[in-house]
Each structure stands twice: as C-alpha cells, then as structure tokens.
Amino acid sequence: MNIQELTERMHAFVTSKGWYAPESPRPQTPRNLAASLAIEAAEALEHFQWERDDLDQEELAAELADVALYLLQLASVCGIDLEQAILDKLDENYSRTWDDASPAP
C-alpha cells in the first residue's frame, strides 16, 4: 500500500465518522490536525519518558499509527503531496552536512 492509498483509506474513515461535516465536533482544520499530530507524537514520546526495559511494541505501534494518520490528514487538507514532499526532503538532505560529518552513502 502506498501513501495515496493510505490517504484514501484515512479519508474513508474520517468521512464515515462525519468529521468533514460543517457541524462536526472534530473539524478537520489544519490547526486542529497539527495540534492532534503534536499530541499523538507526544504520546509516542511518552513511551521513552523514563529509561525502562519494558517497551510495549504494540502500544508504541498504535501511537505511531496515530501520528502517521494525522500527518496524512494534515498534508491532504493542506493540499500537500506528502510523497513528493518526502522525496524532495530526502534529496535536500543528501546535500546537507551535519556536525558529525557523516560519510555520504
């Protein structure tokens, strides 16, 4: 499954919940989606809050899925081709250098 197919499945879910409706209690605005994305990312980070050896892979996977879904929705609502944006960013990153001067691949 590719990003476009995941986005379509996410849209089908949001539509089924009625969240695109003007009177929705969960309006799909860029601001609301960006806030939700940050909240879900913080929930993923919470799994690493304390040094521990009992990382729950299933719970972390669910949080990362929430992050990905909000990212897909935010990009879509803002009219951003996320797949192309990722490819462009990877190209840009290849030309960057970081403090550690990592060798090029």
Secondary structure, DSSP 8 states (H G I E B T S, - for coil): --HHHHHHHHHHHHHHHTTTSTT-SS---HHHHHHHHHHHHHHHHHTTSS--S---HHHHHHHHHHHHHHHHHHHHHTT--HHHHHHHHHHHHHH---TT-----
